[in-house]
Amino acid sequence: MTNSSGSPIAGPLSLVLAGLPSNATLTDRNGAAVCSAPIGSPYVNLPLAPNNRLAAGKSTQVALQFRAASAASITFTGEVAGPGAR
């Protein structure tokens, strides 16, 4: 994720995996969305600087680990959730 704005973004920030197929599981998830749609979608927290912000123009990345029932492609829509309940 890259902050393309001119201002820092306050964390925590999470990547929500919306539309993950039922045959795939995100094994290293931090939780499942309970307040933001789609409910039950897994999420992982994004690593941020020690001040818990993503500075303007800076990027952060996270590796995702899946377990799948078949060798089919794993697709999802990534959504970023900011501070507050997921």
Jmol script that loads the backbone (N, CA, C; Angstrom):
load data "model"
ATOM      1  N   MET A   1       0.846  -1.149   0.000  1.00  0.00           N
ATOM      2  CA  MET A   1       0.000   0.000   0.000  1.00  0.00           C
ATOM      3  C   MET A   1       0.902   1.225   0.000  1.00  0.00           C
ATOM      4  N   THR A   2       0.547   2.202  -0.830  1.00  0.00           N
ATOM      5  CA  THR A   2       1.304   3.451  -0.901  1.00  0.00           C
ATOM      6  C   THR A   2       0.393   4.613  -0.536  1.00  0.00           C
ATOM      7  N   ASN A   3       0.886   5.487   0.301  1.00  0.00           N
ATOM      8  CA  ASN A   3       0.159   6.707   0.640  1.00  0.00           C
ATOM      9  C   ASN A   3       0.480   7.746  -0.427  1.00  0.00           C
ATOM     10  N   SER A   4      -0.420   7.942  -1.360  1.00  0.00           N
ATOM     11  CA  SER A   4      -0.189   8.898  -2.445  1.00  0.00           C
ATOM     12  C   SER A   4      -0.708  10.290  -2.110  1.00  0.00           C
ATOM     13  N   SER A   5      -1.183  10.485  -0.894  1.00  0.00           N
ATOM     14  CA  SER A   5      -1.649  11.810  -0.489  1.00  0.00           C
ATOM     15  C   SER A   5      -0.470  12.657  -0.021  1.00  0.00           C
ATOM     16  N   GLY A   6      -0.724  13.880   0.294  1.00  0.00           N
ATOM     17  CA  GLY A   6       0.315  14.773   0.775  1.00  0.00           C
ATOM     18  C   GLY A   6       0.413  14.818   2.285  1.00  0.00           C
ATOM     19  N   SER A   7      -0.355  13.966   2.969  1.00  0.00           N
ATOM     20  CA  SER A   7      -0.385  13.957   4.430  1.00  0.00           C
ATOM     21  C   SER A   7      -0.185  12.543   4.955  1.00  0.00           C
ATOM     22  N   PRO A   8       0.344  12.415   6.179  1.00  0.00           N
ATOM     23  CA  PRO A   8       0.475  11.082   6.761  1.00  0.00           C
ATOM     24  C   PRO A   8      -0.899  10.492   7.072  1.00  0.00           C
ATOM     25  N   ILE A   9      -0.984   9.162   7.060  1.00  0.00           N
ATOM     26  CA  ILE A   9      -2.213   8.465   7.418  1.00  0.00           C
ATOM     27  C   ILE A   9      -1.982   7.799   8.767  1.00  0.00           C
ATOM     28  N   ALA A  10      -2.859   8.106   9.724  1.00  0.00           N
ATOM     29  CA  ALA A  10      -2.743   7.541  11.060  1.00  0.00           C
ATOM     30  C   ALA A  10      -3.212   6.096  11.075  1.00  0.00           C
ATOM     31  N   GLY A  11      -2.501   5.249  11.799  1.00  0.00           N
ATOM     32  CA  GLY A  11      -2.866   3.856  11.932  1.00  0.00           C
ATOM     33  C   GLY A  11      -3.659   3.605  13.184  1.00  0.00           C
ATOM     34  N   PRO A  12      -3.957   2.382  13.460  1.00  0.00           N
ATOM     35  CA  PRO A  12      -3.542   1.209  12.704  1.00  0.00           C
ATOM     36  C   PRO A  12      -4.279   1.098  11.376  1.00  0.00           C
ATOM     37  N   LEU A  13      -3.648   0.418  10.427  1.00  0.00           N
ATOM     38  CA  LEU A  13      -4.233   0.161   9.120  1.00  0.00           C
ATOM     39  C   LEU A  13      -4.252  -1.343   8.888  1.00  0.00           C
ATOM     40  N   SER A  14      -5.311  -1.811   8.269  1.00  0.00           N
ATOM     41  CA  SER A  14      -5.445  -3.245   7.982  1.00  0.00           C
ATOM     42  C   SER A  14      -5.856  -3.439   6.536  1.00  0.00           C
ATOM     43  N   LEU A  15      -5.405  -4.535   5.950  1.00  0.00           N
ATOM     44  CA  LEU A  15      -5.832  -4.940   4.620  1.00  0.00           C
ATOM     45  C   LEU A  15      -6.918  -5.989   4.794  1.00  0.00           C
ATOM     46  N   VAL A  16      -8.145  -5.653   4.340  1.00  0.00           N
ATOM     47  CA  VAL A  16      -9.286  -6.562   4.409  1.00  0.00           C
ATOM     48  C   VAL A  16      -9.398  -7.268   3.064  1.00  0.00           C
ATOM     49  N   LEU A  17      -9.513  -8.581   3.088  1.00  0.00           N
ATOM     50  CA  LEU A  17      -9.611  -9.374   1.864  1.00  0.00           C
ATOM     51  C   LEU A  17     -11.068  -9.706   1.590  1.00  0.00           C
ATOM     52  N   ALA A  18     -11.737  -8.843   0.855  1.00  0.00           N
ATOM     53  CA  ALA A  18     -13.148  -9.034   0.532  1.00  0.00           C
ATOM     54  C   ALA A  18     -13.285  -9.996  -0.641  1.00  0.00           C
ATOM     55  N   GLY A  19     -14.263 -10.871  -0.576  1.00  0.00           N
ATOM     56  CA  GLY A  19     -14.532 -11.785  -1.676  1.00  0.00           C
ATOM     57  C   GLY A  19     -13.567 -12.941  -1.796  1.00  0.00           C
ATOM     58  N   LEU A  20     -12.874 -13.271  -0.724  1.00  0.00           N
ATOM     59  CA  LEU A  20     -11.971 -14.424  -0.743  1.00  0.00           C
ATOM     60  C   LEU A  20     -12.817 -15.683  -0.939  1.00  0.00           C
ATOM     61  N   PRO A  21     -12.484 -16.549  -1.918  1.00  0.00           N
ATOM     62  CA  PRO A  21     -13.308 -17.735  -2.168  1.00  0.00           C
ATOM     63  C   PRO A  21     -13.364 -18.664  -0.957  1.00  0.00           C
ATOM     64  N   SER A  22     -14.446 -19.393  -0.842  1.00  0.00           N
ATOM     65  CA  SER A  22     -14.645 -20.277   0.313  1.00  0.00           C
ATOM     66  C   SER A  22     -13.638 -21.423   0.363  1.00  0.00           C
ATOM     67  N   ASN A  23     -12.980 -21.737  -0.767  1.00  0.00           N
ATOM     68  CA  ASN A  23     -11.989 -22.816  -0.764  1.00  0.00           C
ATOM     69  C   ASN A  23     -10.608 -22.349  -0.314  1.00  0.00           C
ATOM     70  N   ALA A  24     -10.479 -21.072   0.043  1.00  0.00           N
ATOM     71  CA  ALA A  24      -9.182 -20.523   0.457  1.00  0.00           C
ATOM     72  C   ALA A  24      -9.289 -19.901   1.846  1.00  0.00           C
ATOM     73  N   THR A  25      -8.232 -20.068   2.624  1.00  0.00           N
ATOM     74  CA  THR A  25      -8.169 -19.505   3.968  1.00  0.00           C
ATOM     75  C   THR A  25      -6.894 -18.679   4.091  1.00  0.00           C
ATOM     76  N   LEU A  26      -7.023 -17.479   4.629  1.00  0.00           N
ATOM     77  CA  LEU A  26      -5.858 -16.650   4.932  1.00  0.00           C
ATOM     78  C   LEU A  26      -5.321 -17.142   6.268  1.00  0.00           C
ATOM     79  N   THR A  27      -4.193 -17.839   6.254  1.00  0.00           N
ATOM     80  CA  THR A  27      -3.713 -18.516   7.461  1.00  0.00           C
ATOM     81  C   THR A  27      -3.064 -17.585   8.478  1.00  0.00           C
ATOM     82  N   ASP A  28      -2.556 -16.451   8.040  1.00  0.00           N
ATOM     83  CA  ASP A  28      -1.865 -15.544   8.970  1.00  0.00           C
ATOM     84  C   ASP A  28      -2.694 -14.308   9.291  1.00  0.00           C
ATOM     85  N   ARG A  29      -4.005 -14.442   9.267  1.00  0.00           N
ATOM     86  CA  ARG A  29      -4.884 -13.292   9.503  1.00  0.00           C
ATOM     87  C   ARG A  29      -4.796 -12.811  10.944  1.00  0.00           C
ATOM     88  N   ASN A  30      -5.100 -11.528  11.129  1.00  0.00           N
ATOM     89  CA  ASN A  30      -5.160 -10.966  12.473  1.00  0.00           C
ATOM     90  C   ASN A  30      -6.571 -11.009  13.036  1.00  0.00           C
ATOM     91  N   GLY A  31      -7.555 -11.198  12.164  1.00  0.00           N
ATOM     92  CA  GLY A  31      -8.937 -11.257  12.609  1.00  0.00           C
ATOM     93  C   GLY A  31      -9.880 -11.299  11.432  1.00  0.00           C
ATOM     94  N   ALA A  32     -11.182 -11.156  11.739  1.00  0.00           N
ATOM     95  CA  ALA A  32     -12.224 -11.120  10.718  1.00  0.00           C
ATOM     96  C   ALA A  32     -13.074  -9.883  10.954  1.00  0.00           C
ATOM     97  N   ALA A  33     -13.489  -9.249   9.879  1.00  0.00           N
ATOM     98  CA  ALA A  33     -14.284  -8.024   9.975  1.00  0.00           C
ATOM     99  C   ALA A  33     -15.622  -8.303  10.658  1.00  0.00           C
ATOM    100  N   VAL A  34     -15.955  -7.485  11.644  1.00  0.00           N
ATOM    101  CA  VAL A  34     -17.235  -7.615  12.341  1.00  0.00           C
ATOM    102  C   VAL A  34     -18.099  -6.371  12.197  1.00  0.00           C
ATOM    103  N   CYS A  35     -17.479  -5.251  11.807  1.00  0.00           N
ATOM    104  CA  CYS A  35     -18.216  -3.995  11.681  1.00  0.00           C
ATOM    105  C   CYS A  35     -18.242  -3.460  10.254  1.00  0.00           C
ATOM    106  N   SER A  36     -17.251  -3.818   9.455  1.00  0.00           N
ATOM    107  CA  SER A  36     -17.189  -3.303   8.089  1.00  0.00           C
ATOM    108  C   SER A  36     -17.543  -4.416   7.109  1.00  0.00           C
ATOM    109  N   ALA A  37     -18.182  -4.018   6.037  1.00  0.00           N
ATOM    110  CA  ALA A  37     -18.613  -5.010   5.039  1.00  0.00           C
ATOM    111  C   ALA A  37     -17.436  -5.426   4.188  1.00  0.00           C
ATOM    112  N   PRO A  38     -17.413  -6.616   3.697  1.00  0.00           N
ATOM    113  CA  PRO A  38     -18.329  -7.706   4.046  1.00  0.00           C
ATOM    114  C   PRO A  38     -17.941  -8.365   5.372  1.00  0.00           C
ATOM    115  N   ILE A  39     -18.926  -8.512   6.234  1.00  0.00           N
ATOM    116  CA  ILE A  39     -18.731  -9.099   7.553  1.00  0.00           C
ATOM    117  C   ILE A  39     -18.099 -10.493   7.395  1.00  0.00           C
ATOM    118  N   GLY A  40     -17.133 -10.793   8.234  1.00  0.00           N
ATOM    119  CA  GLY A  40     -16.474 -12.092   8.214  1.00  0.00           C
ATOM    120  C   GLY A  40     -15.236 -12.157   7.333  1.00  0.00           C
ATOM    121  N   SER A  41     -14.978 -11.092   6.558  1.00  0.00           N
ATOM    122  CA  SER A  41     -13.785 -11.083   5.701  1.00  0.00           C
ATOM    123  C   SER A  41     -12.530 -11.044   6.560  1.00  0.00           C
ATOM    124  N   PRO A  42     -11.518 -11.843   6.228  1.00  0.00           N
ATOM    125  CA  PRO A  42     -10.284 -11.827   7.017  1.00  0.00           C
ATOM    126  C   PRO A  42      -9.485 -10.555   6.750  1.00  0.00           C
ATOM    127  N   TYR A  43      -8.698 -10.167   7.745  1.00  0.00           N
ATOM    128  CA  TYR A  43      -7.814  -9.015   7.553  1.00  0.00           C
ATOM    129  C   TYR A  43      -6.460  -9.271   8.194  1.00  0.00           C
ATOM    130  N   VAL A  44      -5.457  -8.544   7.699  1.00  0.00           N
ATOM    131  CA  VAL A  44      -4.122  -8.526   8.290  1.00  0.00           C
ATOM    132  C   VAL A  44      -3.751  -7.083   8.566  1.00  0.00           C
ATOM    133  N   ASN A  45      -3.075  -6.861   9.677  1.00  0.00           N
ATOM    134  CA  ASN A  45      -2.615  -5.518  10.011  1.00  0.00           C
ATOM    135  C   ASN A  45      -1.374  -5.189   9.188  1.00  0.00           C
ATOM    136  N   LEU A  46      -1.307  -3.961   8.717  1.00  0.00           N
ATOM    137  CA  LEU A  46      -0.171  -3.519   7.913  1.00  0.00           C
ATOM    138  C   LEU A  46       0.929  -2.985   8.823  1.00  0.00           C
ATOM    139  N   PRO A  47       2.176  -3.332   8.541  1.00  0.00           N
ATOM    140  CA  PRO A  47       3.280  -2.802   9.345  1.00  0.00           C
ATOM    141  C   PRO A  47       3.467  -1.312   9.071  1.00  0.00           C
ATOM    142  N   LEU A  48       3.581  -0.547  10.131  1.00  0.00           N
ATOM    143  CA  LEU A  48       3.767   0.902  10.023  1.00  0.00           C
ATOM    144  C   LEU A  48       5.010   1.321  10.793  1.00  0.00           C
ATOM    145  N   ALA A  49       5.417   2.560  10.586  1.00  0.00           N
ATOM    146  CA  ALA A  49       6.561   3.120  11.303  1.00  0.00           C
ATOM    147  C   ALA A  49       6.267   3.133  12.805  1.00  0.00           C
ATOM    148  N   PRO A  50       7.288   3.289  13.639  1.00  0.00           N
ATOM    149  CA  PRO A  50       7.081   3.292  15.091  1.00  0.00           C
ATOM    150  C   PRO A  50       6.050   4.316  15.570  1.00  0.00           C
ATOM    151  N   ASN A  51       5.826   5.381  14.798  1.00  0.00           N
ATOM    152  CA  ASN A  51       4.841   6.386  15.218  1.00  0.00           C
ATOM    153  C   ASN A  51       3.425   6.007  14.793  1.00  0.00           C
ATOM    154  N   ASN A  52       3.241   4.788  14.254  1.00  0.00           N
ATOM    155  CA  ASN A  52       1.943   4.259  13.839  1.00  0.00           C
ATOM    156  C   ASN A  52       1.294   5.109  12.747  1.00  0.00           C
ATOM    157  N   ARG A  53       2.117   5.601  11.826  1.00  0.00           N
ATOM    158  CA  ARG A  53       1.634   6.393  10.692  1.00  0.00           C
ATOM    159  C   ARG A  53       2.303   5.914   9.420  1.00  0.00           C
ATOM    160  N   LEU A  54       1.595   6.130   8.305  1.00  0.00           N
ATOM    161  CA  LEU A  54       2.174   5.896   6.993  1.00  0.00           C
ATOM    162  C   LEU A  54       2.410   7.272   6.394  1.00  0.00           C
ATOM    163  N   ALA A  55       3.668   7.681   6.327  1.00  0.00           N
ATOM    164  CA  ALA A  55       4.031   9.025   5.871  1.00  0.00           C
ATOM    165  C   ALA A  55       3.627   9.239   4.414  1.00  0.00           C
ATOM    166  N   ALA A  56       3.439  10.498   4.051  1.00  0.00           N
ATOM    167  CA  ALA A  56       3.104  10.864   2.673  1.00  0.00           C
ATOM    168  C   ALA A  56       4.171  10.337   1.727  1.00  0.00           C
ATOM    169  N   GLY A  57       3.732   9.662   0.656  1.00  0.00           N
ATOM    170  CA  GLY A  57       4.653   9.142  -0.342  1.00  0.00           C
ATOM    171  C   GLY A  57       5.336   7.832   0.027  1.00  0.00           C
ATOM    172  N   LYS A  58       5.108   7.337   1.223  1.00  0.00           N
ATOM    173  CA  LYS A  58       5.749   6.091   1.674  1.00  0.00           C
ATOM    174  C   LYS A  58       4.842   4.889   1.430  1.00  0.00           C
ATOM    175  N   SER A  59       5.463   3.710   1.415  1.00  0.00           N
ATOM    176  CA  SER A  59       4.736   2.457   1.171  1.00  0.00           C
ATOM    177  C   SER A  59       4.967   1.481   2.311  1.00  0.00           C
ATOM    178  N   THR A  60       4.052   0.536   2.431  1.00  0.00           N
ATOM    179  CA  THR A  60       4.209  -0.588   3.341  1.00  0.00           C
ATOM    180  C   THR A  60       3.684  -1.823   2.617  1.00  0.00           C
ATOM    181  N   GLN A  61       4.205  -2.966   2.978  1.00  0.00           N
ATOM    182  CA  GLN A  61       3.734  -4.189   2.342  1.00  0.00           C
ATOM    183  C   GLN A  61       3.679  -5.312   3.358  1.00  0.00           C
ATOM    184  N   VAL A  62       2.891  -6.310   3.020  1.00  0.00           N
ATOM    185  CA  VAL A  62       2.718  -7.462   3.896  1.00  0.00           C
ATOM    186  C   VAL A  62       2.597  -8.699   3.010  1.00  0.00           C
ATOM    187  N   ALA A  63       3.200  -9.786   3.452  1.00  0.00           N
ATOM    188  CA  ALA A  63       3.078 -11.059   2.737  1.00  0.00           C
ATOM    189  C   ALA A  63       1.825 -11.773   3.230  1.00  0.00           C
ATOM    190  N   LEU A  64       1.093 -12.367   2.312  1.00  0.00           N
ATOM    191  CA  LEU A  64      -0.130 -13.094   2.653  1.00  0.00           C
ATOM    192  C   LEU A  64       0.125 -14.591   2.478  1.00  0.00           C
ATOM    193  N   GLN A  65      -0.346 -15.373   3.440  1.00  0.00           N
ATOM    194  CA  GLN A  65      -0.186 -16.827   3.372  1.00  0.00           C
ATOM    195  C   GLN A  65      -1.575 -17.462   3.330  1.00  0.00           C
ATOM    196  N   PHE A  66      -1.774 -18.339   2.340  1.00  0.00           N
ATOM    197  CA  PHE A  66      -3.077 -18.969   2.144  1.00  0.00           C
ATOM    198  C   PHE A  66      -2.970 -20.476   2.257  1.00  0.00           C
ATOM    199  N   ARG A  67      -4.091 -21.084   2.596  1.00  0.00           N
ATOM    200  CA  ARG A  67      -4.273 -22.521   2.483  1.00  0.00           C
ATOM    201  C   ARG A  67      -5.497 -22.687   1.576  1.00  0.00           C
ATOM    202  N   ALA A  68      -5.345 -23.497   0.538  1.00  0.00           N
ATOM    203  CA  ALA A  68      -6.437 -23.658  -0.424  1.00  0.00           C
ATOM    204  C   ALA A  68      -6.748 -25.130  -0.623  1.00  0.00           C
ATOM    205  N   ALA A  69      -8.045 -25.424  -0.826  1.00  0.00           N
ATOM    206  CA  ALA A  69      -8.493 -26.796  -1.035  1.00  0.00           C
ATOM    207  C   ALA A  69      -8.135 -27.308  -2.427  1.00  0.00           C
ATOM    208  N   SER A  70      -7.868 -26.396  -3.339  1.00  0.00           N
ATOM    209  CA  SER A  70      -7.498 -26.799  -4.694  1.00  0.00           C
ATOM    210  C   SER A  70      -6.420 -25.858  -5.209  1.00  0.00           C
ATOM    211  N   ALA A  71      -5.905 -26.169  -6.383  1.00  0.00           N
ATOM    212  CA  ALA A  71      -4.852 -25.341  -6.980  1.00  0.00           C
ATOM    213  C   ALA A  71      -5.429 -24.182  -7.783  1.00  0.00           C
ATOM    214  N   ALA A  72      -6.710 -23.940  -7.657  1.00  0.00           N
ATOM    215  CA  ALA A  72      -7.345 -22.840  -8.388  1.00  0.00           C
ATOM    216  C   ALA A  72      -6.780 -21.496  -7.926  1.00  0.00           C
ATOM    217  N   SER A  73      -6.928 -20.504  -8.769  1.00  0.00           N
ATOM    218  CA  SER A  73      -6.455 -19.157  -8.424  1.00  0.00           C
ATOM    219  C   SER A  73      -7.204 -18.622  -7.211  1.00  0.00           C
ATOM    220  N   ILE A  74      -6.492 -17.883  -6.387  1.00  0.00           N
ATOM    221  CA  ILE A  74      -7.094 -17.234  -5.227  1.00  0.00           C
ATOM    222  C   ILE A  74      -7.262 -15.763  -5.576  1.00  0.00           C
ATOM    223  N   THR A  75      -8.493 -15.313  -5.605  1.00  0.00           N
ATOM    224  CA  THR A  75      -8.774 -13.919  -5.934  1.00  0.00           C
ATOM    225  C   THR A  75      -9.513 -13.256  -4.785  1.00  0.00           C
ATOM    226  N   PHE A  76      -9.346 -11.956  -4.662  1.00  0.00           N
ATOM    227  CA  PHE A  76     -10.042 -11.170  -3.653  1.00  0.00           C
ATOM    228  C   PHE A  76      -9.911  -9.702  -4.017  1.00  0.00           C
ATOM    229  N   THR A  77     -10.674  -8.875  -3.354  1.00  0.00           N
ATOM    230  CA  THR A  77     -10.554  -7.433  -3.489  1.00  0.00           C
ATOM    231  C   THR A  77      -9.954  -6.911  -2.189  1.00  0.00           C
ATOM    232  N   GLY A  78      -8.842  -6.210  -2.279  1.00  0.00           N
ATOM    233  CA  GLY A  78      -8.200  -5.651  -1.094  1.00  0.00           C
ATOM    234  C   GLY A  78      -8.797  -4.295  -0.748  1.00  0.00           C
ATOM    235  N   GLU A  79      -9.186  -4.138   0.499  1.00  0.00           N
ATOM    236  CA  GLU A  79      -9.715  -2.877   1.011  1.00  0.00           C
ATOM    237  C   GLU A  79      -8.922  -2.498   2.248  1.00  0.00           C
ATOM    238  N   VAL A  80      -8.604  -1.230   2.381  1.00  0.00           N
ATOM    239  CA  VAL A  80      -7.842  -0.778   3.541  1.00  0.00           C
ATOM    240  C   VAL A  80      -8.793  -0.205   4.583  1.00  0.00           C
ATOM    241  N   ALA A  81      -8.664  -0.695   5.802  1.00  0.00           N
ATOM    242  CA  ALA A  81      -9.451  -0.198   6.929  1.00  0.00           C
ATOM    243  C   ALA A  81      -8.543   0.606   7.831  1.00  0.00           C
ATOM    244  N   GLY A  82      -9.019   1.763   8.273  1.00  0.00           N
ATOM    245  CA  GLY A  82      -8.255   2.634   9.153  1.00  0.00           C
ATOM    246  C   GLY A  82      -8.565   2.349  10.612  1.00  0.00           C
ATOM    247  N   PRO A  83      -8.220   3.297  11.491  1.00  0.00           N
ATOM    248  CA  PRO A  83      -8.438   3.106  12.923  1.00  0.00           C
ATOM    249  C   PRO A  83      -9.893   2.804  13.252  1.00  0.00           C
ATOM    250  N   GLY A  84     -10.093   2.029  14.286  1.00  0.00           N
ATOM    251  CA  GLY A  84     -11.442   1.673  14.712  1.00  0.00           C
ATOM    252  C   GLY A  84     -11.708   0.198  14.537  1.00  0.00           C
ATOM    253  N   ALA A  85     -12.902  -0.188  14.855  1.00  0.00           N
ATOM    254  CA  ALA A  85     -13.289  -1.594  14.748  1.00  0.00           C
ATOM    255  C   ALA A  85     -13.291  -2.033  13.307  1.00  0.00           C
ATOM    256  N   ARG A  86     -12.947  -3.261  13.061  1.00  0.00           N
ATOM    257  CA  ARG A  86     -12.951  -3.827  11.720  1.00  0.00           C
ATOM    258  C   ARG A  86     -14.281  -4.452  11.496  1.00  0.00           C
TER     259      ARG A  86
END
end "model"
wireframe off; spacefill off
backbone 0.3
color backbone group
